[in-house]
Amino acid sequence: MMLLVLHQQEYQKALEDADEKVQLANQMYELVSSWVNISFYTCYIRDFFIVIVGLLNEVRICELQISSSNSYSFFSPSIFESKHH
């Protein structure tokens, strides 16, 4: 009878340990999943930023080409100045 009680206690302890390991595994899965999502979106945002910066550079280059070929730029204050100085 004493042996049966010891086996039941060991079995109960093994179940508790297994439950704890399952909980730890679930927490680890959630952390890794969160990290993967953050990593994915970080890369996505970085790529988006690179595209936006590239587009802004192209717009600036076009603006500089237009302003060098014209006597004024659309954004230049010279278009607001009177031609009768």
C-alpha positions, 0 to 999 in steps of 0.5 A: 500500500505504501508503495502504491502511494509513492507511485501515485505521488511520483505520477502526480509530480510527473504530471505537474512537471509535464504541465509546467513544461507545456506552459513554458513551451506555449509561452516560448511559442508566443514569444517567438511568434511575436518576434517573427511578426515584429521582424516581418513588419520591421522589414516591411516598414524598412522596405517601404521607407526605402521606396518612399525615400527613392521616390522623394529623391526622384521628385527632387531631381525632376524639380531641380531639372525643371528649375534649371531649364526654366527661369523659375521653379514652381516652388521658387519665390521668383514666380511671385515677384513682379517682373516690373522691377 
